[in-house]
Amino acid sequence: MSNLKFNKSHEWVKVEGDCAVIGISDYAQGELGDIVFVELPEVGVKISEGSSFGTVESTKAASEIFAPLSGEVIQANNDLVNNPQWVNEDPQGKGWMIKIKVENSKEMDNFMDEVAYKEFVDKESQ
């Protein structure tokens, strides 16, 4: 079991104190196909739960990435600019996207653990 939490728009969150690491799920990267470009926000940008904070482009389509939590971006994984394939290879590891300082931890109340997320994905893909 991991300590990742997931939302219905297929982003994951790993909370580390008052900060959170955010990326897209393995299911999401699989649906997107080969990622060829990643655009992320600058450090200091404030993001709001549910708002778009970046873009991933694959050989199939361009997709927005939505913020699962509100907060201020304290780090962006700029290595993804030169290595967008990391999102495919290790979406919940070196393919992480941003770290934020969490504004409202109550926004995590509706997140799913890995088991519940897998059940959600299984239902969605039927």
Backbone as a chain_set.jsonl record, in Angstrom:
{"seq": "MSNLKFNKSHEWVKVEGDCAVIGISDYAQGELGDIVFVELPEVGVKISEGSSFGTVESTKAASEIFAPLSGEVIQANNDLVNNPQWVNEDPQGKGWMIKIKVENSKEMDNFMDEVAYKEFVDKESQ", "coords": {"N": [[0.842, -1.21, 0.0], [0.486, 2.206, -0.799], [1.121, 5.593, 0.303], [-0.287, 7.352, -1.136], [-2.928, 9.481, -2.285], [-5.881, 9.731, -4.25], [-7.805, 11.48, -6.791], [-10.943, 12.001, -8.567], [-10.345, 13.033, -11.047], [-8.033, 11.891, -11.742], [-5.559, 12.674, -10.637], [-2.805, 12.381, -8.377], [-1.894, 12.675, -4.908], [0.565, 13.248, -2.501], [0.979, 13.754, 0.76], [3.176, 15.674, 2.681], [3.777, 16.707, 5.59], [2.879, 20.059, 5.802], [2.907, 20.312, 3.139], [2.36, 19.197, -0.266], [2.913, 16.74, -2.724], [2.263, 16.453, -6.149], [0.89, 14.713, -8.94], [0.079, 12.915, -12.005], [-2.004, 10.01, -12.245], [-1.059, 6.526, -12.707], [-2.935, 5.234, -14.248], [-3.994, 7.437, -15.695], [-1.751, 8.319, -17.203], [-1.451, 6.088, -18.811], [-3.791, 6.126, -20.314], [-3.376, 8.466, -21.742], [-1.183, 7.928, -23.388], [2.029, 8.059, -25.068], [3.858, 10.513, -23.518], [4.928, 13.643, -24.64], [5.448, 16.26, -24.069], [5.517, 18.537, -21.352], [4.009, 21.04, -19.469], [4.415, 23.185, -16.811], [3.508, 25.133, -13.859], [5.069, 28.198, -12.644], [7.217, 28.579, -9.764], [5.734, 29.934, -6.871], [3.299, 30.567, -7.923], [-0.17, 30.686, -7.278], [-2.491, 28.123, -6.872], [-5.798, 26.821, -7.354], [-8.098, 24.493, -5.99], [-9.334, 22.225, -8.316], [-8.796, 23.841, -10.493], [-6.997, 24.358, -13.591], [-3.551, 23.617, -13.744], [-1.484, 23.035, -15.372], [-0.202, 21.443, -18.388], [-0.195, 18.426, -20.237], [1.147, 16.936, -23.077], [0.534, 14.414, -25.382], [1.19, 11.784, -27.762], [-1.325, 11.347, -28.591], [-3.098, 13.425, -27.668], [-3.569, 16.723, -26.194], [-3.744, 17.477, -22.789], [-5.217, 19.034, -19.978], [-3.962, 19.49, -16.648], [-5.351, 19.131, -13.51], [-5.668, 20.868, -10.433], [-5.63, 19.138, -7.448], [-5.713, 20.162, -4.952], [-5.764, 23.311, -3.177], [-3.247, 25.834, -3.121], [0.128, 27.176, -2.812], [2.565, 27.021, -5.304], [5.564, 25.511, -4.599], [7.611, 24.145, -5.666], [8.51, 22.983, -8.885], [8.68, 20.217, -11.058], [10.947, 20.595, -13.06], [12.62, 19.014, -14.527], [11.056, 17.446, -16.089], [10.638, 18.81, -18.433], [12.748, 18.256, -20.182], [12.593, 15.549, -20.016], [9.993, 14.288, -20.59], [8.979, 11.735, -20.832], [9.235, 10.499, -18.386], [6.863, 10.774, -17.04], [5.334, 8.767, -18.125], [6.958, 6.539, -17.573], [7.357, 6.482, -14.77], [5.045, 7.56, -13.189], [4.187, 8.062, -10.584], [6.421, 8.537, -9.203], [9.461, 9.564, -10.169], [8.185, 11.023, -12.084], [6.658, 12.977, -10.883], [4.903, 16.149, -10.565], [4.379, 18.826, -9.38], [5.105, 20.546, -6.267], [3.294, 21.743, -3.553], [2.456, 24.248, -1.089], [0.087, 23.465, 1.118], [-3.103, 24.947, 1.386], [-5.655, 24.366, 2.449], [-6.374, 21.705, 4.205], [-8.713, 20.274, 4.42], [-9.696, 19.907, 1.911], [-8.797, 17.477, 1.126], [-10.516, 15.584, 2.029], [-12.269, 14.188, 0.338], [-10.743, 12.485, -1.145], [-9.491, 9.396, -2.553], [-8.156, 6.296, -1.347], [-5.591, 4.018, -2.509], [-6.821, 1.513, -3.055], [-9.601, 2.12, -3.224], [-9.457, 3.923, -5.363], [-8.586, 2.256, -7.441], [-10.853, 0.629, -7.688], [-12.666, 2.591, -8.529], [-11.528, 3.305, -11.021], [-11.732, 0.854, -12.336], [-14.54, 0.617, -12.555], [-15.084, 2.884, -14.088], [-13.853, 2.272, -16.494], [-15.349, 0.301, -17.654]], "CA": [[0.0, 0.0, 0.0], [1.221, 3.47, -0.822], [0.457, 6.652, 1.061], [-0.84, 8.293, -2.106], [-4.375, 9.639, -2.366], [-6.266, 10.002, -5.636], [-9.104, 12.111, -7.002], [-11.674, 11.464, -9.723], [-9.773, 13.502, -12.315], [-6.831, 11.065, -11.942], [-4.319, 13.197, -10.077], [-2.469, 11.822, -7.065], [-1.332, 13.603, -3.928], [1.296, 12.673, -1.371], [1.136, 14.836, 1.738], [4.401, 15.672, 3.484], [3.583, 17.826, 6.516], [1.917, 21.018, 5.242], [3.145, 20.36, 1.7], [1.848, 18.053, -1.01], [3.482, 16.448, -4.034], [1.13, 16.176, -7.033], [1.178, 14.203, -10.276], [-1.068, 12.203, -12.573], [-1.976, 8.593, -11.907], [-0.59, 5.564, -13.7], [-4.069, 5.043, -15.164], [-4.085, 8.616, -16.563], [-0.671, 8.323, -18.197], [-1.732, 5.007, -19.744], [-4.846, 6.596, -21.212], [-2.828, 9.53, -22.579], [-0.185, 7.431, -24.333], [3.392, 8.567, -24.896], [3.929, 11.943, -23.197], [6.019, 14.272, -25.391], [5.655, 17.637, -23.597], [4.876, 18.862, -20.08], [4.082, 22.459, -19.105], [4.095, 23.325, -15.389], [3.522, 26.528, -13.399], [6.266, 28.732, -11.988], [7.202, 28.64, -8.306], [5.08, 31.143, -6.376], [1.941, 30.653, -8.473], [-1.22, 30.118, -6.422], [-3.445, 27.306, -7.619], [-7.03, 26.55, -6.63], [-8.649, 23.159, -6.189], [-10.173, 22.094, -9.498], [-8.349, 24.68, -11.612], [-5.906, 23.807, -14.381], [-2.248, 24.188, -13.384], [-0.474, 22.668, -16.351], [-0.626, 20.69, -19.561], [0.643, 17.353, -20.775], [0.817, 16.607, -24.462], [0.962, 13.075, -25.763], [1.049, 11.541, -29.196], [-2.761, 11.293, -28.855], [-3.841, 14.659, -27.376], [-3.097, 17.593, -25.111], [-4.689, 17.429, -21.678], [-4.92, 19.881, -18.831], [-3.807, 18.833, -15.362], [-6.152, 19.906, -12.57], [-5.166, 20.907, -9.06], [-6.478, 18.446, -6.491], [-5.703, 20.963, -3.727], [-5.37, 24.719, -3.311], [-2.005, 26.163, -2.443], [1.152, 27.899, -3.555], [3.589, 26.145, -5.868], [6.877, 25.753, -3.988], [8.604, 23.496, -6.528], [8.003, 22.321, -10.084], [9.642, 19.234, -11.557], [11.365, 21.109, -14.365], [13.304, 17.95, -15.266], [10.101, 16.867, -17.038], [10.73, 19.535, -19.701], [13.664, 17.492, -21.027], [12.331, 14.123, -19.839], [8.546, 14.109, -20.395], [8.674, 10.308, -20.78], [9.196, 10.07, -16.989], [5.455, 10.698, -16.636], [4.921, 7.415, -18.516], [7.799, 5.506, -16.964], [7.262, 6.468, -13.303], [4.152, 8.697, -12.925], [3.996, 8.303, -9.158], [7.766, 8.654, -8.658], [10.221, 10.674, -10.763], [7.286, 11.792, -12.945], [5.857, 13.949, -10.119], [4.817, 17.415, -11.303], [4.6, 20.017, -8.552], [4.933, 20.507, -4.817], [2.621, 22.964, -3.107], [2.158, 24.454, 0.327], [-1.365, 23.254, 1.168], [-3.871, 25.995, 2.065], [-6.826, 23.847, 3.143], [-6.261, 20.246, 4.23], [-10.052, 19.681, 4.325], [-9.914, 19.553, 0.506], [-8.403, 16.08, 0.938], [-11.53, 14.696, 2.609], [-12.95, 13.383, -0.673], [-9.785, 11.693, -1.902], [-9.57, 7.942, -2.421], [-6.892, 5.585, -1.205], [-5.25, 3.276, -3.722], [-7.817, 0.463, -3.289], [-10.828, 2.77, -3.691], [-9.186, 4.488, -6.68], [-8.561, 1.143, -8.393], [-12.26, 0.265, -7.901], [-13.234, 3.691, -9.325], [-11.012, 3.167, -12.384], [-12.335, -0.358, -12.919], [-15.936, 0.938, -12.914], [-15.073, 3.892, -15.153], [-13.364, 1.726, -17.758], [-16.253, -0.767, -18.135]], "C": [[0.875, 1.257, 0.0], [0.481, 4.477, 0.057], [-0.054, 7.738, 0.119], [-2.353, 8.315, -2.001], [-4.696, 10.094, -3.785], [-7.596, 10.722, -5.7], [-9.709, 11.595, -8.306], [-11.152, 11.977, -11.053], [-8.371, 12.919, -12.531], [-5.517, 11.745, -11.59], [-4.075, 12.485, -8.744], [-1.816, 12.891, -6.209], [-0.604, 12.784, -2.869], [1.578, 13.819, -0.418], [2.401, 14.607, 2.554], [4.334, 16.888, 4.397], [2.531, 18.766, 5.96], [2.125, 21.212, 3.738], [2.573, 19.107, 1.042], [2.568, 17.96, -2.348], [2.309, 15.983, -4.902], [1.63, 15.664, -8.386], [-0.067, 13.556, -10.844], [-0.897, 10.713, -12.319], [-1.425, 7.742, -13.05], [-1.693, 5.306, -14.725], [-4.137, 6.202, -16.17], [-2.985, 8.606, -17.624], [-0.892, 7.224, -19.222], [-2.781, 5.39, -20.768], [-4.318, 7.639, -22.194], [-1.899, 8.998, -23.666], [1.158, 8.09, -24.079], [3.4, 10.08, -24.698], [5.15, 12.538, -23.905], [6.329, 15.692, -24.914], [4.895, 17.833, -22.297], [5.077, 20.349, -19.813], [3.586, 22.593, -17.67], [4.164, 24.784, -14.968], [4.861, 26.901, -12.767], [6.101, 28.628, -10.473], [6.58, 29.972, -7.897], [3.667, 31.323, -6.889], [0.971, 30.01, -7.485], [-2.184, 29.336, -7.312], [-4.649, 27.019, -6.725], [-7.521, 25.158, -6.967], [-9.567, 23.162, -7.41], [-9.733, 22.918, -10.69], [-7.182, 24.001, -12.335], [-4.594, 24.448, -13.933], [-1.161, 23.841, -14.39], [-1.07, 21.856, -17.48], [0.35, 19.551, -19.823], [0.18, 17.09, -22.19], [1.371, 15.224, -24.751], [0.836, 12.946, -27.269], [-0.427, 11.491, -29.582], [-3.444, 12.656, -28.733], [-3.094, 15.504, -26.361], [-4.169, 17.585, -24.034], [-4.241, 18.365, -20.574], [-4.767, 19.006, -17.591], [-4.515, 19.731, -14.345], [-5.626, 19.767, -11.148], [-6.123, 20.164, -8.123], [-6.612, 19.206, -5.171], [-5.357, 22.409, -4.057], [-4.066, 24.943, -2.569], [-1.068, 26.938, -3.336], [2.21, 26.919, -4.029], [4.933, 26.505, -5.239], [7.994, 25.074, -4.779], [7.886, 22.886, -7.718], [9.086, 21.369, -10.572], [10.052, 19.614, -12.976], [12.178, 20.105, -15.17], [12.378, 17.312, -16.292], [10.128, 17.574, -18.389], [11.603, 18.74, -20.673], [13.41, 15.987, -20.98], [10.835, 13.854, -19.65], [8.143, 12.636, -20.293], [8.644, 9.774, -19.348], [7.761, 9.955, -16.488], [4.899, 9.32, -17.001], [5.661, 6.343, -17.715], [7.574, 5.37, -15.463], [6.353, 7.619, -12.839], [3.994, 9.037, -11.455], [5.343, 8.345, -8.429], [8.458, 9.846, -9.292], [9.384, 11.5, -11.74], [6.366, 12.736, -12.184], [5.901, 15.305, -10.819], [5.11, 18.647, -10.469], [4.519, 19.662, -7.077], [4.289, 21.83, -4.426], [2.59, 23.028, -1.585], [0.632, 24.449, 0.417], [-2.046, 24.364, 1.969], [-4.987, 25.427, 2.93], [-6.821, 22.322, 3.113], [-7.629, 19.56, 4.156], [-10.381, 19.298, 2.878], [-9.544, 18.093, 0.234], [-9.464, 15.092, 1.405], [-12.186, 13.77, 1.594], [-12.004, 12.534, -1.517], [-9.968, 10.213, -1.624], [-8.188, 7.378, -2.128], [-6.696, 4.726, -2.45], [-6.296, 2.205, -4.07], [-9.104, 1.061, -3.849], [-10.642, 3.354, -5.084], [-9.179, 3.397, -7.743], [-10.002, 0.696, -8.705], [-12.953, 1.31, -8.775], [-12.818, 3.556, -10.794], [-11.625, 1.958, -13.067], [-13.768, -0.103, -13.362], [-15.976, 1.882, -14.101], [-14.689, 3.295, -16.501], [-14.219, 0.563, -18.279], [-17.122, -0.272, -19.256]], "O": [[1.872, 1.34, 0.717], [-0.644, 4.232, 0.494], [-0.232, 8.889, 0.516], [-2.984, 7.31, -1.674], [-3.889, 10.756, -4.436], [-8.421, 10.606, -4.794], [-9.07, 10.851, -9.05], [-11.482, 11.413, -12.096], [-7.619, 13.385, -13.387], [-4.478, 11.435, -12.173], [-5.012, 12.047, -8.077], [-1.265, 13.871, -6.711], [-1.101, 11.758, -2.406], [2.324, 14.742, -0.745], [2.66, 13.509, 3.046], [4.78, 17.974, 4.026], [1.412, 18.341, 5.672], [1.594, 22.148, 3.141], [2.335, 18.094, 1.701], [2.8, 18.968, -3.017], [1.462, 15.213, -4.447], [2.65, 16.118, -8.902], [-1.142, 13.632, -10.25], [0.223, 10.219, -12.193], [-1.341, 8.183, -14.196], [-1.424, 5.176, -15.92], [-4.317, 5.971, -17.366], [-3.249, 8.854, -18.801], [-0.555, 7.403, -20.392], [-2.682, 5.031, -21.941], [-4.758, 7.693, -23.342], [-1.838, 9.566, -24.756], [1.398, 8.62, -22.994], [3.004, 10.835, -25.586], [6.259, 12.017, -23.793], [7.346, 16.268, -25.301], [3.769, 17.358, -22.148], [6.193, 20.857, -19.921], [2.477, 22.168, -17.347], [4.806, 25.592, -15.64], [5.666, 26.042, -12.409], [4.98, 28.594, -9.964], [6.862, 31.008, -8.499], [2.912, 32.138, -6.358], [1.239, 28.944, -6.931], [-2.629, 29.817, -8.354], [-4.534, 26.98, -5.5], [-7.377, 24.697, -8.1], [-10.464, 23.998, -7.522], [-10.241, 22.722, -11.794], [-6.475, 23.175, -11.757], [-4.518, 25.664, -13.761], [-0.031, 24.312, -14.265], [-2.275, 21.612, -17.528], [1.56, 19.697, -19.652], [-1.017, 17.028, -22.47], [2.512, 14.904, -24.416], [0.427, 13.88, -27.958], [-0.758, 11.582, -30.764], [-4.267, 13.016, -29.574], [-2.119, 15.062, -25.752], [-5.36, 17.677, -24.332], [-3.053, 18.477, -20.271], [-5.359, 17.931, -17.492], [-4.302, 20.943, -14.324], [-5.2, 18.693, -10.724], [-7.295, 20.524, -8.019], [-7.509, 18.93, -4.374], [-4.738, 22.695, -5.082], [-3.808, 24.332, -1.532], [-1.409, 27.31, -4.459], [2.694, 26.09, -3.259], [5.388, 27.645, -5.329], [9.172, 25.38, -4.593], [6.791, 22.34, -7.583], [10.274, 21.685, -10.505], [9.575, 19.04, -13.955], [12.407, 20.309, -16.362], [12.844, 16.706, -17.257], [9.691, 17.005, -19.39], [11.248, 18.568, -21.839], [13.94, 15.237, -21.8], [10.445, 13.253, -18.65], [7.093, 12.318, -19.735], [8.086, 8.702, -19.109], [7.47, 9.137, -15.615], [4.083, 8.767, -16.263], [5.065, 5.374, -17.247], [7.597, 4.258, -14.935], [6.819, 8.546, -12.177], [3.699, 10.181, -11.113], [5.405, 8.208, -7.207], [8.114, 10.994, -9.012], [9.822, 12.563, -12.179], [5.401, 13.247, -12.752], [6.828, 15.582, -11.579], [5.995, 19.432, -10.811], [3.954, 18.641, -6.686], [4.682, 22.894, -4.902], [2.684, 22.013, -0.894], [-0.033, 25.322, -0.141], [-1.629, 24.686, 3.082], [-5.248, 25.937, 4.02], [-7.216, 21.715, 2.118], [-7.693, 18.368, 3.855], [-11.25, 18.457, 2.644], [-9.943, 17.537, -0.789], [-9.321, 13.887, 1.196], [-12.617, 12.673, 1.953], [-12.428, 11.93, -2.503], [-10.525, 9.822, -0.598], [-7.178, 7.905, -2.593], [-7.545, 4.713, -3.341], [-6.618, 2.011, -5.242], [-9.639, 0.563, -4.84], [-11.557, 3.295, -5.906], [-9.711, 3.596, -8.835], [-10.326, 0.418, -9.859], [-13.736, 0.961, -9.659], [-13.647, 3.676, -11.696], [-11.997, 2.022, -14.239], [-14.173, -0.558, -14.432], [-16.79, 1.717, -15.01], [-15.153, 3.764, -17.54], [-13.838, -0.091, -19.25], [-17.94, -1.027, -19.783]]}, "num_chains": 1, "name": "protein.A"}
